[in-house]
Amino acid sequence: MISRDADIAAVEFASGDGDIHRIDGPKLEAYLIANLDGFHGALTIRRLKGGASNPTYLLTEDDGAAVRRYVLRKKPPGPLLASAHQIEREFRAMAALRGTNVPVPVARLLCEDPEVIGTSFYIMDFLEGRIFHDPRLPGMEAAERTAVYDGLVAVMAQLHLVDFGKAGLGDFGRQGNYFARQLARWTKQYRDAQTAYIPAMEELIATLPALAPIDDVTVVAHGDFRLENIMFHPTEPRPIALLDWELATLGNPLADLAYACIGYHADIQWFGTLHGVDFAASGIPKEEEFVAAYCRLTGRGRIDNWNFYVAFALFRLASIAQGVFRRGRDGIGTGHLGGERNAAPQIAAYGLAALTGDKAW
């Protein structure tokens, strides 16, 4: 799934035999002919750029009668951190939410047999649309920027209003005590991937558990909710798909909301920052306006202890960045976040700043 106006630039052919992410085309084609309805062969595979966690590919089928396109996402090869790269959860979430108000791609097929292409993978429909990597939305008129952010917060609200029991996701995660469990999980993930001592991470690990609020509501939480993970219509500021469900679970909705607000607090270029934005002129909402819009759409009242939620989101992102850096250093990752250096120290520092209520710039 790629941006329509970046169809060529965002795609590259799978590289030579030395590429650990290369797919055995004939083997995959034979599997799809046998298992994917309507697939007849004549397969072309192209590796999509990006995808720091799960390698992603564009599949094109041209059997002479029609051209059909799909997207394949797979686990990376090699040793993996516990609870990471859960493409099975991605598939399940999209399949379950297909009949709700949440815009998701059509999930076609899940394969958990490593004999096919080496790791588990799933197939979903390809969609044409736009993905905005820069949340400042350069080149847009103010009214369109406003509409994009209205769409962003609306999709989040639609997700959090889903009756997860009726959607078949009642066992998609544990209920209650979400932040305590998440802090323990991401601390362990960080320790498993740690490559150096990061003082800010140690302070967050020591401080955040005592500040964790008691959960008051459980929803389907996306886990990586931000503008870059929403595809918009090719020409309209209208969301057509929420992507990248690897970290989805049952959890507290404010974790998603705070994660979507990281750009207001941290100048992280590769993640997406709102540093330097003239909110009055740009059409992009201020953080308090974005949060207020979410509260209106979900019927939520006052949010106390907002600094904790933002600091938690940044701590979690730092742990993710540490894992990506470690996999890249060990030669089994799909890329580095923020270049060749480890991004975790910078992110953790922003987390501490958020905890004290100070902006990070």
Backbone torsions as a table, in degrees:
resi	resn	phi	psi	omega
1	MET	NA	118.5	-172.3
2	ILE	-140.3	164.5	178.0
3	SER	-67.5	133.7	-177.8
4	ARG	-58.9	-43.1	-176.6
5	ASP	-81.6	3.4	175.4
6	ALA	-125.4	28.8	-172.2
7	ASP	-58.9	-38.6	-179.1
8	ILE	-86.6	-46.4	-174.7
9	ALA	-65.1	-29.4	-174.3
10	ALA	-90.4	2.2	-175.7
11	VAL	-124.9	140.8	175.2
12	GLU	-136.8	150.7	175.5
13	PHE	-65.8	145.1	171.9
14	ALA	-56.6	136.8	-172.8
15	SER	-82.4	-168.7	-169.7
16	GLY	-69.2	-174.6	-173.0
17	ASP	-61.0	-22.4	-179.3
18	GLY	-77.3	-11.2	-178.2
19	ASP	-74.6	120.2	-177.4
20	ILE	-67.9	-15.0	-179.3
21	HIS	-99.7	7.3	179.3
22	ARG	-67.3	140.9	-179.7
23	ILE	-104.7	140.5	174.4
24	ASP	-75.1	97.3	-174.6
25	GLY	-58.3	-52.2	-179.6
26	PRO	-58.5	-38.7	-179.7
27	LYS	-68.1	-42.5	177.5
28	LEU	-64.4	-43.5	-179.3
29	GLU	-59.1	-44.6	179.2
30	ALA	-61.8	-39.8	179.6
31	TYR	-65.2	-43.3	-177.9
32	LEU	-68.1	-37.3	176.5
33	ILE	-58.7	-38.6	-177.4
34	ALA	-81.3	-22.8	-168.9
35	ASN	-125.3	-18.1	-177.9
36	LEU	-103.5	116.1	-177.8
37	ASP	-56.5	130.7	176.1
38	GLY	83.6	-0.5	-179.7
39	PHE	-91.3	128.8	-174.6
40	HIS	-120.1	-5.3	177.1
41	GLY	113.9	-162.0	-174.5
42	ALA	60.3	60.2	-170.8
43	LEU	-96.7	135.3	170.0
44	THR	-117.3	135.1	-178.1
45	ILE	-117.4	129.2	175.2
46	ARG	-129.4	135.6	178.5
47	ARG	-82.2	129.1	175.8
48	LEU	-83.5	137.8	175.3
49	LYS	-68.4	155.9	-178.0
50	GLY	88.4	-159.0	-178.1
51	GLY	72.9	68.8	-175.7
52	ALA	-70.0	-13.3	-177.8
53	SER	-110.5	-57.4	-177.3
54	ASN	-118.7	119.4	178.8
55	PRO	-56.3	139.3	-174.1
56	THR	-129.2	141.6	-172.3
57	TYR	-136.1	146.7	171.4
58	LEU	-96.3	123.6	177.4
59	LEU	-106.6	127.4	177.8
60	THR	-119.2	125.6	176.8
61	GLU	-109.5	119.8	178.0
62	ASP	-128.0	94.6	-176.7
63	ASP	-93.8	12.0	179.9
64	GLY	93.0	-27.0	179.2
65	ALA	-97.0	-31.4	-178.5
66	ALA	-159.0	157.1	174.9
67	VAL	-111.6	123.9	178.9
68	ARG	-124.5	142.5	-178.6
69	ARG	-124.0	140.1	178.7
70	TYR	-133.1	168.0	173.5
71	VAL	-120.6	134.1	176.2
72	LEU	-113.2	131.4	172.2
73	ARG	-121.7	135.5	-176.1
74	LYS	-134.2	159.6	170.6
75	LYS	-71.2	148.9	173.8
76	PRO	-72.7	160.6	177.3
77	PRO	-77.4	171.4	173.6
78	GLY	86.8	179.6	179.2
79	PRO	-63.8	136.8	-177.4
80	LEU	-123.0	149.4	175.7
81	LEU	-66.7	149.0	178.5
82	ALA	-60.0	139.1	176.6
83	SER	68.9	11.5	179.0
84	ALA	-102.2	160.8	173.0
85	HIS	60.1	41.1	-172.7
86	GLN	-85.6	73.8	-179.1
87	ILE	-66.5	-22.9	176.3
88	GLU	-63.9	-38.0	177.8
89	ARG	-70.1	-37.5	175.2
90	GLU	-55.4	-50.7	-177.7
91	PHE	-61.3	-46.4	-177.7
92	ARG	-62.8	-42.7	-179.2
93	ALA	-62.1	-47.7	-178.9
94	MET	-64.7	-40.8	179.4
95	ALA	-63.7	-41.1	-177.8
96	ALA	-70.9	-34.1	-175.1
97	LEU	-87.8	-2.6	-176.2
98	ARG	-57.4	-33.9	-177.7
99	GLY	-93.1	12.7	-179.9
100	THR	-105.4	-172.4	177.5
101	ASN	-80.5	-2.9	-179.4
102	VAL	-81.6	124.0	179.3
103	PRO	-75.4	119.2	179.9
104	VAL	-137.1	153.6	173.8
105	PRO	-67.5	160.4	174.6
106	VAL	-76.7	117.8	177.9
107	ALA	-86.5	120.6	-170.7
108	ARG	-97.9	-41.2	-166.7
109	LEU	-159.1	134.6	173.6
110	LEU	-117.3	129.7	177.3
111	CYS	-122.0	119.2	179.2
112	GLU	-106.2	12.7	179.8
113	ASP	-91.6	110.3	-177.8
114	PRO	-68.6	-10.1	-179.6
115	GLU	-72.2	-16.9	-176.0
116	VAL	-76.9	-60.1	179.7
117	ILE	-131.0	14.4	174.9
118	GLY	104.1	-30.3	178.0
119	THR	-144.8	168.3	175.6
120	SER	-64.1	150.4	179.4
121	PHE	-153.9	165.7	170.5
122	TYR	-138.2	162.3	-179.7
123	ILE	-118.6	134.5	172.8
124	MET	-133.8	164.5	178.8
125	ASP	-67.1	145.4	171.2
126	PHE	-79.4	138.6	175.7
127	LEU	-122.1	140.5	173.3
128	GLU	-91.8	129.4	179.8
129	GLY	-178.6	-167.6	-177.7
130	ARG	-116.7	137.4	171.8
131	ILE	-117.2	125.4	-176.6
132	PHE	-97.3	108.3	-178.0
133	HIS	-81.6	-23.0	-179.7
134	ASP	-109.1	110.9	-177.1
135	PRO	-66.5	-7.9	175.1
136	ARG	-79.6	-12.2	174.0
137	LEU	52.4	59.7	179.7
138	PRO	-62.6	145.9	176.8
139	GLY	85.8	-0.6	-179.9
140	MET	-98.9	155.1	169.7
141	GLU	-76.2	154.8	-176.7
142	ALA	-58.5	-40.1	-178.1
143	ALA	-64.2	-36.6	179.2
144	GLU	-71.2	-38.5	176.2
145	ARG	-59.1	-44.6	178.5
146	THR	-59.2	-42.7	-179.7
147	ALA	-65.0	-37.5	178.0
148	VAL	-62.9	-45.4	-179.6
149	TYR	-70.9	-31.8	172.6
150	ASP	-61.8	-40.9	177.9
151	GLY	-65.9	-39.3	179.5
152	LEU	-60.0	-50.7	-177.2
153	VAL	-70.9	-30.4	178.4
154	ALA	-66.5	-40.8	178.6
155	VAL	-64.3	-40.8	178.1
156	MET	-61.2	-45.3	179.5
157	ALA	-63.3	-42.7	178.9
158	GLN	-59.4	-41.2	178.7
159	LEU	-63.6	-46.4	-174.9
160	HIS	-73.2	-15.1	177.4
161	LEU	-92.0	-2.9	179.2
162	VAL	-64.9	135.3	171.3
163	ASP	-78.7	97.3	-171.3
164	PHE	-67.8	-24.9	176.0
165	GLY	-66.8	-47.2	178.3
166	LYS	-65.8	-28.6	-179.8
167	ALA	-79.3	-3.1	-179.9
168	GLY	84.2	19.9	-178.0
169	LEU	-114.4	23.8	-178.8
170	GLY	-63.2	-24.0	178.3
171	ASP	-109.4	24.2	-176.4
172	PHE	-77.6	-8.9	178.9
173	GLY	-179.8	170.7	177.4
174	ARG	-80.5	150.7	179.4
175	GLN	-105.4	141.3	178.3
176	GLY	85.5	155.4	176.4
177	ASN	56.9	33.7	-171.3
178	TYR	-61.1	-50.6	-173.2
179	PHE	-68.3	-37.4	176.8
180	ALA	-62.3	-42.8	179.5
181	ARG	-67.2	-41.1	-179.5
182	GLN	-67.6	-39.6	177.4
183	LEU	-62.3	-40.7	177.8
184	ALA	-66.0	-42.0	-178.7
185	ARG	-63.5	-48.7	-174.6
186	TRP	-76.7	-23.7	170.7
187	THR	-65.8	-43.7	178.0
188	LYS	-64.2	-42.6	178.4
189	GLN	-59.8	-42.2	178.9
190	TYR	-63.9	-46.2	-179.8
191	ARG	-61.2	-40.4	-179.1
192	ASP	-65.3	-27.7	-177.3
193	ALA	-106.1	0.7	-172.2
194	GLN	-60.9	136.5	178.7
195	THR	-120.9	-13.9	-179.9
196	ALA	-160.3	165.6	178.4
197	TYR	-80.4	125.1	179.2
198	ILE	-118.9	104.4	-175.0
199	PRO	-54.7	-42.0	-178.0
200	ALA	-63.9	-37.3	177.1
201	MET	-65.4	-40.6	179.7
202	GLU	-63.0	-38.4	179.6
203	GLU	-69.0	-39.9	176.9
204	LEU	-64.2	-42.8	179.4
205	ILE	-61.2	-36.0	-179.0
206	ALA	-78.4	-28.8	-170.1
207	THR	-97.5	-41.8	-169.9
208	LEU	-62.2	-41.1	-176.1
209	PRO	-55.8	-38.3	-178.6
210	ALA	-71.2	-18.2	-178.3
211	LEU	-97.6	-5.8	-174.4
212	ALA	-63.5	126.8	179.5
213	PRO	-76.0	161.2	174.4
214	ILE	-77.8	131.3	-178.4
215	ASP	-65.8	139.4	177.7
216	ASP	-117.3	-6.3	-178.4
217	VAL	-158.6	149.5	177.2
218	THR	-123.5	135.5	179.7
219	VAL	-138.9	175.1	165.2
220	VAL	-75.3	112.5	179.0
221	ALA	-99.1	130.5	-176.8
222	HIS	-69.9	-43.3	177.3
223	GLY	93.9	-20.5	178.1
224	ASP	-143.7	46.3	-172.3
225	PHE	-81.3	111.6	177.2
226	ARG	-159.0	167.4	-173.6
227	LEU	-57.1	-38.2	-175.6
228	GLU	-65.3	-17.8	-179.6
229	ASN	-98.9	15.8	174.3
230	ILE	-119.2	130.6	174.6
231	MET	-95.1	134.6	179.3
232	PHE	-107.4	156.5	176.3
233	HIS	-50.6	147.4	-177.4
234	PRO	-56.6	-31.6	-176.0
235	THR	-127.2	-11.1	-177.2
236	GLU	-114.0	150.4	177.6
237	PRO	-80.4	54.7	-174.3
238	ARG	-122.5	123.7	179.4
239	PRO	-65.8	137.3	176.6
240	ILE	-120.7	-12.6	179.0
241	ALA	-163.6	134.3	169.2
242	LEU	-97.1	125.6	-170.1
243	LEU	-112.5	173.3	169.1
244	ASP	60.4	73.7	-174.2
245	TRP	-96.5	15.4	-174.4
246	GLU	-55.1	-36.7	-174.3
247	LEU	-99.3	9.6	-177.7
248	ALA	-65.4	146.6	179.0
249	THR	-165.2	-178.6	167.5
250	LEU	-86.5	127.1	-175.2
251	GLY	-163.9	-168.4	-178.6
252	ASN	-84.3	129.9	-177.5
253	PRO	-62.7	-26.7	-177.6
254	LEU	-70.5	-17.4	173.7
255	ALA	-66.2	-43.6	176.2
256	ASP	-65.0	-44.7	-177.2
257	LEU	-61.5	-45.6	179.7
258	ALA	-65.9	-39.1	179.1
259	TYR	-61.9	-39.5	178.4
260	ALA	-67.7	-17.2	-178.6
261	CYS	-99.2	6.2	-178.3
262	ILE	-56.3	-38.2	-178.1
263	GLY	-60.5	-22.1	176.1
264	TYR	-75.4	-20.4	-171.6
265	HIS	-112.8	-19.4	-171.6
266	ALA	-136.4	134.7	178.1
267	ASP	-92.9	76.7	-179.3
268	ILE	-112.8	100.6	-170.3
269	GLN	-61.7	-42.8	-176.0
270	TRP	-71.5	-23.4	179.9
271	PHE	-87.7	-34.4	-176.3
272	GLY	119.5	118.2	-176.7
273	THR	-127.5	152.1	172.6
274	LEU	-108.9	17.8	177.8
275	HIS	-59.9	130.9	176.7
276	GLY	84.6	1.5	-178.2
277	VAL	-74.5	134.4	170.7
278	ASP	-88.6	95.8	-172.6
279	PHE	-64.1	-35.4	-178.8
280	ALA	-64.7	-37.6	-176.2
281	ALA	-91.6	-27.3	-170.0
282	SER	-80.5	-24.4	-173.1
283	GLY	88.6	-5.7	177.2
284	ILE	-82.5	132.5	-177.6
285	PRO	-70.4	149.4	167.9
286	LYS	-66.9	163.4	-178.6
287	GLU	-57.7	-44.7	-178.0
288	GLU	-64.2	-31.8	177.0
289	GLU	-71.6	-40.2	178.5
290	PHE	-63.6	-45.8	179.9
291	VAL	-65.3	-40.8	179.4
292	ALA	-63.5	-38.5	177.9
293	ALA	-62.9	-42.2	177.6
294	TYR	-61.5	-44.5	-179.0
295	CYS	-62.7	-39.0	177.4
296	ARG	-62.6	-44.8	-175.2
297	LEU	-70.6	-25.6	-177.2
298	THR	-107.0	-3.9	-179.7
299	GLY	74.7	20.7	-179.2
300	ARG	-87.3	143.6	177.6
301	GLY	-91.0	-141.4	-175.8
302	ARG	-62.4	141.7	174.3
303	ILE	-109.5	113.3	177.0
304	ASP	-90.4	156.2	172.4
305	ASN	61.3	37.9	-177.3
306	TRP	-58.3	-34.4	-179.5
307	ASN	-58.2	-36.7	178.4
308	PHE	-61.0	-45.6	-175.4
309	TYR	-63.0	-40.3	179.0
310	VAL	-68.5	-43.6	178.6
311	ALA	-62.3	-40.7	176.6
312	PHE	-60.7	-44.3	-180.0
313	ALA	-60.3	-40.7	-179.7
314	LEU	-72.7	-36.9	174.8
315	PHE	-60.4	-45.3	-179.9
316	ARG	-63.0	-42.8	178.1
317	LEU	-63.8	-38.5	178.0
318	ALA	-63.1	-39.2	177.7
319	SER	-65.1	-41.2	176.7
320	ILE	-61.8	-45.7	-179.8
321	ALA	-61.4	-37.8	178.0
322	GLN	-63.1	-40.6	178.2
323	GLY	-64.8	-41.7	178.2
324	VAL	-63.8	-43.0	178.9
325	PHE	-61.8	-43.9	-178.8
326	ARG	-63.6	-43.7	179.5
327	ARG	-64.3	-40.1	177.6
328	GLY	-64.6	-41.6	178.3
329	ARG	-62.7	-35.3	-178.4
330	ASP	-85.8	0.3	175.8
331	GLY	79.8	17.9	-179.8
332	ILE	-121.1	3.6	-178.7
333	GLY	-90.2	170.8	177.9
334	THR	-97.1	1.2	179.3
335	GLY	157.4	174.9	178.2
336	HIS	-110.1	147.9	172.5
337	LEU	-90.3	122.3	178.2
338	GLY	76.4	25.5	178.4
339	GLY	94.1	-158.4	-174.9
340	GLU	-80.0	-15.7	-178.5
341	ARG	-85.1	162.5	178.0
342	ASN	-77.8	123.4	-178.5
343	ALA	-83.5	-12.6	-173.4
344	ALA	-59.7	-42.3	-179.1
345	PRO	-59.8	-43.1	179.7
346	GLN	-63.3	-44.3	-178.1
347	ILE	-64.9	-41.9	178.9
348	ALA	-62.0	-37.5	177.6
349	ALA	-63.2	-40.1	175.4
350	TYR	-63.7	-36.1	178.1
351	GLY	-61.7	-41.9	177.2
352	LEU	-64.7	-40.8	178.7
353	ALA	-62.7	-40.1	178.8
354	ALA	-65.0	-35.0	-177.7
355	LEU	-65.5	-31.3	178.9
356	THR	-88.9	-2.9	179.6
357	GLY	87.0	4.6	179.5
358	ASP	-89.6	137.6	170.8
359	LYS	-66.2	156.3	-172.2
360	ALA	-89.6	6.3	176.3
361	TRP	-140.6	NA	NA
